[in-house]
Amino acid sequence: MNVIGKALLVVLLALPALGDTPDPCSNALLLRTLATDDVQLIKEAIVDLGKQHDEAALPLIEKTLDRFPKESTLAFSLFYFRSDAADAVAARHLSALDFADYKQAQGYGLQ
């Protein structure tokens, strides 16, 4: 595995822990992760930003969703914000049927 591959692996392993820590250092890393092309890393970053309830990140997340219009799992990750603002972004990026599923999952309190 090359140096870049090792670095990405470290970031991928660290992201779930970072989201549970509302510290400015983890937040900056999560925001930078949104600029990558790795959909799985981006999904983890959105989930962790949601767990931190960082609504200031929503405009950047929406730009990221615009880059990946066929990756509905990214928009589903907004579920973790549990906010009307995040729901509005999800509604713009999910089909009506997918958004209904998104709202139903919220009603069940799924995480």
mmCIF file of the C-alpha atoms, coordinates in Angstrom:
data_MODEL
# 
_entry.id   MODEL 
# 
loop_
_atom_site.group_PDB 
_atom_site.id 
_atom_site.type_symbol 
_atom_site.label_atom_id 
_atom_site.label_alt_id 
_atom_site.label_comp_id 
_atom_site.label_asym_id 
_atom_site.label_entity_id 
_atom_site.label_seq_id 
_atom_site.pdbx_PDB_ins_code 
_atom_site.Cartn_x 
_atom_site.Cartn_y 
_atom_site.Cartn_z 
_atom_site.occupancy 
_atom_site.B_iso_or_equiv 
_atom_site.pdbx_formal_charge 
_atom_site.auth_seq_id 
_atom_site.auth_comp_id 
_atom_site.auth_asym_id 
_atom_site.auth_atom_id 
_atom_site.pdbx_PDB_model_num 
ATOM 1   C CA . MET A 1 1   ? 0.000   0.000  0.000  1.00 0.00 ? 1   MET A CA 1 
ATOM 2   C CA . ASN A 1 2   ? 1.423   3.384  -0.973 1.00 0.00 ? 2   ASN A CA 1 
ATOM 3   C CA . VAL A 1 3   ? 1.669   6.437  1.301  1.00 0.00 ? 3   VAL A CA 1 
ATOM 4   C CA . ILE A 1 4   ? -1.552  7.986  -0.019 1.00 0.00 ? 4   ILE A CA 1 
ATOM 5   C CA . GLY A 1 5   ? -3.430  4.730  0.473  1.00 0.00 ? 5   GLY A CA 1 
ATOM 6   C CA . LYS A 1 6   ? -2.180  4.482  4.056  1.00 0.00 ? 6   LYS A CA 1 
ATOM 7   C CA . ALA A 1 7   ? -3.183  8.095  4.746  1.00 0.00 ? 7   ALA A CA 1 
ATOM 8   C CA . LEU A 1 8   ? -6.697  7.500  3.396  1.00 0.00 ? 8   LEU A CA 1 
ATOM 9   C CA . LEU A 1 9   ? -7.015  4.359  5.487  1.00 0.00 ? 9   LEU A CA 1 
ATOM 10  C CA . VAL A 1 10  ? -6.050  6.289  8.634  1.00 0.00 ? 10  VAL A CA 1 
ATOM 11  C CA . VAL A 1 11  ? -8.616  9.002  7.842  1.00 0.00 ? 11  VAL A CA 1 
ATOM 12  C CA . LEU A 1 12  ? -11.323 6.420  7.109  1.00 0.00 ? 12  LEU A CA 1 
ATOM 13  C CA . LEU A 1 13  ? -10.680 4.667  10.410 1.00 0.00 ? 13  LEU A CA 1 
ATOM 14  C CA . ALA A 1 14  ? -10.571 7.942  12.359 1.00 0.00 ? 14  ALA A CA 1 
ATOM 15  C CA . LEU A 1 15  ? -13.689 9.629  10.946 1.00 0.00 ? 15  LEU A CA 1 
ATOM 16  C CA . PRO A 1 16  ? -16.303 7.791  13.040 1.00 0.00 ? 16  PRO A CA 1 
ATOM 17  C CA . ALA A 1 17  ? -14.501 8.773  16.237 1.00 0.00 ? 17  ALA A CA 1 
ATOM 18  C CA . LEU A 1 18  ? -14.041 12.371 15.115 1.00 0.00 ? 18  LEU A CA 1 
ATOM 19  C CA . GLY A 1 19  ? -17.740 13.005 14.685 1.00 0.00 ? 19  GLY A CA 1 
ATOM 20  C CA . ASP A 1 20  ? -18.411 12.151 18.285 1.00 0.00 ? 20  ASP A CA 1 
ATOM 21  C CA . THR A 1 21  ? -15.945 14.801 19.412 1.00 0.00 ? 21  THR A CA 1 
ATOM 22  C CA . PRO A 1 22  ? -17.299 18.333 18.955 1.00 0.00 ? 22  PRO A CA 1 
ATOM 23  C CA . ASP A 1 23  ? -13.843 19.813 18.764 1.00 0.00 ? 23  ASP A CA 1 
ATOM 24  C CA . PRO A 1 24  ? -12.776 22.364 16.158 1.00 0.00 ? 24  PRO A CA 1 
ATOM 25  C CA . CYS A 1 25  ? -9.928  20.168 14.935 1.00 0.00 ? 25  CYS A CA 1 
ATOM 26  C CA . SER A 1 26  ? -12.221 17.266 14.028 1.00 0.00 ? 26  SER A CA 1 
ATOM 27  C CA . ASN A 1 27  ? -14.704 19.641 12.457 1.00 0.00 ? 27  ASN A CA 1 
ATOM 28  C CA . ALA A 1 28  ? -12.085 21.122 10.142 1.00 0.00 ? 28  ALA A CA 1 
ATOM 29  C CA . LEU A 1 29  ? -11.009 17.638 9.025  1.00 0.00 ? 29  LEU A CA 1 
ATOM 30  C CA . LEU A 1 30  ? -14.603 16.608 8.394  1.00 0.00 ? 30  LEU A CA 1 
ATOM 31  C CA . LEU A 1 31  ? -15.214 19.720 6.295  1.00 0.00 ? 31  LEU A CA 1 
ATOM 32  C CA . ARG A 1 32  ? -12.068 19.084 4.236  1.00 0.00 ? 32  ARG A CA 1 
ATOM 33  C CA . THR A 1 33  ? -13.216 15.517 3.665  1.00 0.00 ? 33  THR A CA 1 
ATOM 34  C CA . LEU A 1 34  ? -16.255 16.856 1.777  1.00 0.00 ? 34  LEU A CA 1 
ATOM 35  C CA . ALA A 1 35  ? -13.877 18.019 -0.974 1.00 0.00 ? 35  ALA A CA 1 
ATOM 36  C CA . THR A 1 36  ? -12.621 14.492 -1.697 1.00 0.00 ? 36  THR A CA 1 
ATOM 37  C CA . ASP A 1 37  ? -13.986 12.210 -4.398 1.00 0.00 ? 37  ASP A CA 1 
ATOM 38  C CA . ASP A 1 38  ? -14.339 9.245  -2.054 1.00 0.00 ? 38  ASP A CA 1 
ATOM 39  C CA . VAL A 1 39  ? -18.085 8.772  -1.556 1.00 0.00 ? 39  VAL A CA 1 
ATOM 40  C CA . GLN A 1 40  ? -17.662 6.573  1.527  1.00 0.00 ? 40  GLN A CA 1 
ATOM 41  C CA . LEU A 1 41  ? -15.435 9.148  3.243  1.00 0.00 ? 41  LEU A CA 1 
ATOM 42  C CA . ILE A 1 42  ? -17.880 11.912 2.343  1.00 0.00 ? 42  ILE A CA 1 
ATOM 43  C CA . LYS A 1 43  ? -20.797 9.898  3.734  1.00 0.00 ? 43  LYS A CA 1 
ATOM 44  C CA . GLU A 1 44  ? -18.953 9.377  7.030  1.00 0.00 ? 44  GLU A CA 1 
ATOM 45  C CA . ALA A 1 45  ? -18.109 13.084 7.193  1.00 0.00 ? 45  ALA A CA 1 
ATOM 46  C CA . ILE A 1 46  ? -21.770 14.065 6.663  1.00 0.00 ? 46  ILE A CA 1 
ATOM 47  C CA . VAL A 1 47  ? -22.916 11.603 9.337  1.00 0.00 ? 47  VAL A CA 1 
ATOM 48  C CA . ASP A 1 48  ? -20.331 12.916 11.800 1.00 0.00 ? 48  ASP A CA 1 
ATOM 49  C CA . LEU A 1 49  ? -21.123 16.556 11.046 1.00 0.00 ? 49  LEU A CA 1 
ATOM 50  C CA . GLY A 1 50  ? -24.757 15.647 11.655 1.00 0.00 ? 50  GLY A CA 1 
ATOM 51  C CA . LYS A 1 51  ? -23.916 14.074 14.995 1.00 0.00 ? 51  LYS A CA 1 
ATOM 52  C CA . GLN A 1 52  ? -22.170 17.348 15.866 1.00 0.00 ? 52  GLN A CA 1 
ATOM 53  C CA . HIS A 1 53  ? -25.293 19.227 14.664 1.00 0.00 ? 53  HIS A CA 1 
ATOM 54  C CA . ASP A 1 54  ? -23.065 21.533 12.595 1.00 0.00 ? 54  ASP A CA 1 
ATOM 55  C CA . GLU A 1 55  ? -25.740 23.269 10.525 1.00 0.00 ? 55  GLU A CA 1 
ATOM 56  C CA . ALA A 1 56  ? -23.172 25.811 9.348  1.00 0.00 ? 56  ALA A CA 1 
ATOM 57  C CA . ALA A 1 57  ? -21.765 22.953 7.232  1.00 0.00 ? 57  ALA A CA 1 
ATOM 58  C CA . LEU A 1 58  ? -25.027 22.455 5.312  1.00 0.00 ? 58  LEU A CA 1 
ATOM 59  C CA . PRO A 1 59  ? -24.195 24.822 2.400  1.00 0.00 ? 59  PRO A CA 1 
ATOM 60  C CA . LEU A 1 60  ? -20.899 22.996 1.820  1.00 0.00 ? 60  LEU A CA 1 
ATOM 61  C CA . ILE A 1 61  ? -22.643 19.637 2.152  1.00 0.00 ? 61  ILE A CA 1 
ATOM 62  C CA . GLU A 1 62  ? -25.219 20.735 -0.414 1.00 0.00 ? 62  GLU A CA 1 
ATOM 63  C CA . LYS A 1 63  ? -22.450 21.666 -2.868 1.00 0.00 ? 63  LYS A CA 1 
ATOM 64  C CA . THR A 1 64  ? -20.975 18.230 -2.265 1.00 0.00 ? 64  THR A CA 1 
ATOM 65  C CA . LEU A 1 65  ? -24.330 16.575 -2.956 1.00 0.00 ? 65  LEU A CA 1 
ATOM 66  C CA . ASP A 1 66  ? -24.518 18.546 -6.212 1.00 0.00 ? 66  ASP A CA 1 
ATOM 67  C CA . ARG A 1 67  ? -21.236 16.897 -7.257 1.00 0.00 ? 67  ARG A CA 1 
ATOM 68  C CA . PHE A 1 68  ? -22.695 13.406 -6.714 1.00 0.00 ? 68  PHE A CA 1 
ATOM 69  C CA . PRO A 1 69  ? -26.338 13.580 -7.873 1.00 0.00 ? 69  PRO A CA 1 
ATOM 70  C CA . LYS A 1 70  ? -26.702 9.788  -8.158 1.00 0.00 ? 70  LYS A CA 1 
ATOM 71  C CA . GLU A 1 71  ? -25.400 9.035  -4.662 1.00 0.00 ? 71  GLU A CA 1 
ATOM 72  C CA . SER A 1 72  ? -28.634 9.193  -2.669 1.00 0.00 ? 72  SER A CA 1 
ATOM 73  C CA . THR A 1 73  ? -26.926 7.632  0.348  1.00 0.00 ? 73  THR A CA 1 
ATOM 74  C CA . LEU A 1 74  ? -25.121 10.928 0.845  1.00 0.00 ? 74  LEU A CA 1 
ATOM 75  C CA . ALA A 1 75  ? -28.409 12.804 1.131  1.00 0.00 ? 75  ALA A CA 1 
ATOM 76  C CA . PHE A 1 76  ? -29.774 10.106 3.458  1.00 0.00 ? 76  PHE A CA 1 
ATOM 77  C CA . SER A 1 77  ? -26.807 10.835 5.747  1.00 0.00 ? 77  SER A CA 1 
ATOM 78  C CA . LEU A 1 78  ? -28.372 14.223 6.529  1.00 0.00 ? 78  LEU A CA 1 
ATOM 79  C CA . PHE A 1 79  ? -30.751 12.258 8.744  1.00 0.00 ? 79  PHE A CA 1 
ATOM 80  C CA . TYR A 1 80  ? -28.205 12.545 11.561 1.00 0.00 ? 80  TYR A CA 1 
ATOM 81  C CA . PHE A 1 81  ? -28.632 16.315 11.774 1.00 0.00 ? 81  PHE A CA 1 
ATOM 82  C CA . ARG A 1 82  ? -32.257 15.870 12.890 1.00 0.00 ? 82  ARG A CA 1 
ATOM 83  C CA . SER A 1 83  ? -33.096 19.406 11.809 1.00 0.00 ? 83  SER A CA 1 
ATOM 84  C CA . ASP A 1 84  ? -35.507 21.118 9.465  1.00 0.00 ? 84  ASP A CA 1 
ATOM 85  C CA . ALA A 1 85  ? -32.621 22.783 7.625  1.00 0.00 ? 85  ALA A CA 1 
ATOM 86  C CA . ALA A 1 86  ? -30.953 19.435 6.890  1.00 0.00 ? 86  ALA A CA 1 
ATOM 87  C CA . ASP A 1 87  ? -34.316 17.941 5.911  1.00 0.00 ? 87  ASP A CA 1 
ATOM 88  C CA . ALA A 1 88  ? -34.782 20.726 3.376  1.00 0.00 ? 88  ALA A CA 1 
ATOM 89  C CA . VAL A 1 89  ? -31.409 19.935 1.801  1.00 0.00 ? 89  VAL A CA 1 
ATOM 90  C CA . ALA A 1 90  ? -32.275 16.222 1.732  1.00 0.00 ? 90  ALA A CA 1 
ATOM 91  C CA . ALA A 1 91  ? -35.630 16.983 0.083  1.00 0.00 ? 91  ALA A CA 1 
ATOM 92  C CA . ARG A 1 92  ? -33.852 18.815 -2.737 1.00 0.00 ? 92  ARG A CA 1 
ATOM 93  C CA . HIS A 1 93  ? -31.541 15.859 -3.376 1.00 0.00 ? 93  HIS A CA 1 
ATOM 94  C CA . LEU A 1 94  ? -33.845 12.867 -2.957 1.00 0.00 ? 94  LEU A CA 1 
ATOM 95  C CA . SER A 1 95  ? -36.734 11.651 -5.075 1.00 0.00 ? 95  SER A CA 1 
ATOM 96  C CA . ALA A 1 96  ? -40.160 12.047 -3.495 1.00 0.00 ? 96  ALA A CA 1 
ATOM 97  C CA . LEU A 1 97  ? -40.241 8.319  -2.691 1.00 0.00 ? 97  LEU A CA 1 
ATOM 98  C CA . ASP A 1 98  ? -36.751 8.366  -1.148 1.00 0.00 ? 98  ASP A CA 1 
ATOM 99  C CA . PHE A 1 99  ? -37.610 11.453 0.884  1.00 0.00 ? 99  PHE A CA 1 
ATOM 100 C CA . ALA A 1 100 ? -40.717 9.692  2.198  1.00 0.00 ? 100 ALA A CA 1 
ATOM 101 C CA . ASP A 1 101 ? -38.452 6.827  3.344  1.00 0.00 ? 101 ASP A CA 1 
ATOM 102 C CA . TYR A 1 102 ? -36.073 9.362  4.907  1.00 0.00 ? 102 TYR A CA 1 
ATOM 103 C CA . LYS A 1 103 ? -38.913 10.942 6.898  1.00 0.00 ? 103 LYS A CA 1 
ATOM 104 C CA . GLN A 1 104 ? -40.312 7.549  7.889  1.00 0.00 ? 104 GLN A CA 1 
ATOM 105 C CA . ALA A 1 105 ? -36.901 6.499  9.226  1.00 0.00 ? 105 ALA A CA 1 
ATOM 106 C CA . GLN A 1 106 ? -36.843 9.675  11.305 1.00 0.00 ? 106 GLN A CA 1 
ATOM 107 C CA . GLY A 1 107 ? -40.229 8.804  12.733 1.00 0.00 ? 107 GLY A CA 1 
ATOM 108 C CA . TYR A 1 108 ? -38.884 5.453  13.893 1.00 0.00 ? 108 TYR A CA 1 
ATOM 109 C CA . GLY A 1 109 ? -35.824 7.117  15.384 1.00 0.00 ? 109 GLY A CA 1 
ATOM 110 C CA . LEU A 1 110 ? -33.484 4.964  13.293 1.00 0.00 ? 110 LEU A CA 1 
ATOM 111 C CA . GLN A 1 111 ? -29.816 5.862  13.327 1.00 0.00 ? 111 GLN A CA 1 
# 
